[in-house]
Amino acid sequence: MPGALVAVWLALAGGVTAAWPRVATERARRGWILFLALVFALVLQLVVATVPDDAFVTFRYARNMAEGYGAVYTIGERTQGLPNFLWLVLVTLPRALFGADVVAGAVMLGIACALGCVVVAYLLAKRVTNNAGIVAALLTAGASLLAAHGLAGTETPLFVLLVLAGCLALVTGHPLVAGVLAALAVMTRSDGVVFALLGEVWLLTAAVRRRSSWWGPAGYLLGALVFLVPWWAWEATYYGHARSGWPASSHLPYGFLLCALAAVGAAVVCGRTSAHGGRPSPRPRRRLAERRVVAVVALVLCAVSVPAAFAAQHVVHVDRQRMAQTTEIGHWLRDRLPSGSNIDTFGNAALAYRAGPRMMITGVTGPAPEDEYAPVALFGLPVLAAPLAWYSPAQDCGIADKYAQRYEVATFQRTGLGWLTLYLRADSESRLLSQLAADQRLTYVPCP
């Protein structure tokens, strides 16, 4: 796959270099270059895509929604732990309608949104010159690496796409559409309210300066509130309280967002910059964006993502390997423990997702005044805890202090992969061991 990335970039570089003198006038050439940029962005994301653990919080909510349990993390407990409502709805639909895998669907949807960012960046800059549009597309395609490595399956590319599309709606004179897109951005990430406010300020300023009518800010506000008010009302009634917390989540889309906006801004500046300064000349000079040197610089900046993708391969391999192990461990627990078992996953959202919706997922927060343990949910003390969600190279018989009084260490060996350590509740240890050891995938090995 990394070799394919190099091949696609070479094809892109060759196509841009050869076609650049006629890009401004021939639509077909621009179409082919945009297509190659999209292929490059697609291969780049496939090479580096890794799903972060906290994305599985959304996936667990999505699966519970698709299976009719509601927008909850643990069945029977309405906890508002979702900062990305719109993304949750979108990744739930394929599962609810077709029974598709939530994780695979989220990753594919994220890739599609990242490709959409390339197209919208092109359309934004194209309003200045056709060449500027191509420059913006090339730079955004290279920056799409920031939406895939450690962020695949998250709301990041959707948020960036909504911001770019909102900017396009504003500059093309569609305030109502821009307001709807701003509302969707807020529903994707609560810090999208910054973009929403900036859009309203921009339209108000234009109206005060009489560059546009007052319908602009009014229509923008109307388009936003039509979506935001029902959403806020639903959250307040469903969860029993209004949304709180800032920022929206630990995912940081700002790298990809800032790079995409910078790509569009740089392309626009190049498109508006004249090389002659307005003096008459017997030979008209081309704008900066029409010069081949701009294409070369854009290709070089786009190519920076290629060595970055190669450098990330070791981390990508480790992350994907650990995720495969987490999947196996989660399925093992799902198959061996009875429905309704309470598991403390130590903050491992991927393990909680793979263990299935019928497992009660809680957390142990440490000493409390009344009791040494304080489960997050009201389902009692967890029957077991998993300090790691993947296999370790050596047997580990240690136990964290907050578990030492009520739990016993149990180690299991997975042939060829390593060791798994679990903390089993002392009053249920023999029963749990008999259930877990009955599966041949992992072998129980007592601590010496």
Secondary structure, 3 states (H helix, E strand, C coil): CHHHHHHHHHHHHHHHHHHHHHHCCCHHHHHHHHHHHHHHHHHHHHHHCCCCCCHHHHHHHHHHHHCCCCCCCECCECCCCCCCHHHHHHHHHHHHHHCCCHHHHHHHHHHHHHHHHHHHHHHHHHCCCHHHHHHHHHHHHHHHHHHCCCCCCCCHHHHHHHHHHHHHHHHCCCHHHHHHHHHHHHHHCHHHHHHHHHHHHHHHHHHHCCCCCCHHHHHHHHHHHHHHHHHHHHHHHHHCCCCCCCCCCCCCCHHHHHHHHHHHHHHHHHHHCECCCCCCCCCCCCEHHHCHHHHHHHHHHHHCHHHHHHHCHHHHHHHHHHHHHHHHHHHHHHHHCCCCCEEECCCCHHHHHHCCCCCEEECECCCCCCCCCCECCCCCCCCEECCCCCCECCCCCCCCHHHCCCEEEEEEEECCCEEEEEEEEHHHHHHHHHHHHCCCCCEEECCC
